[in-house]
Amino acid sequence: MENLVTIFKVLGDESRLKIVKMLLGKELCVCDILDAFETEKTQPVISHHLKTLKNAGLVSDSRDGKWIYYSLTPKAFEVVGNFISEIKPELYSKERVAPCSSNRIVGGEFK
């Protein structure tokens, strides 16, 4: 669960979400990502976002000569996808729970 918290915190930034979207199905270097932001971001800011994404396990990098290419790490997104899949059916469920005094939450579930 701690890993999910970190992932959602990192993805809570609009610029990082935009970078993730850019990396779907491709590898890009910092200069390619920087170009997509036009003049609103600098290279050090993009590099910081990439480092944050990498530290959270969402992005990996590979070196090709002097260039570093970034790509998404599928395993991290599988964790997010599994979590969403787990809660999605429950979003449509409207089970009413008995009065508070008769219920106790144990391990995140009503008993």
Buried (B, 14 or more C-beta within 10 A) or exposed (E): EEEEEBBEEBBEEEBBEBBBEBBEEEBBBBEBBBEBBEEEBEEEEBBBBBEBBBEBBBBBBEEEEEEBBBBBBEEBBEBBEEBEEEEEEEEEEEEEEEEEEEEEEEEEEEE
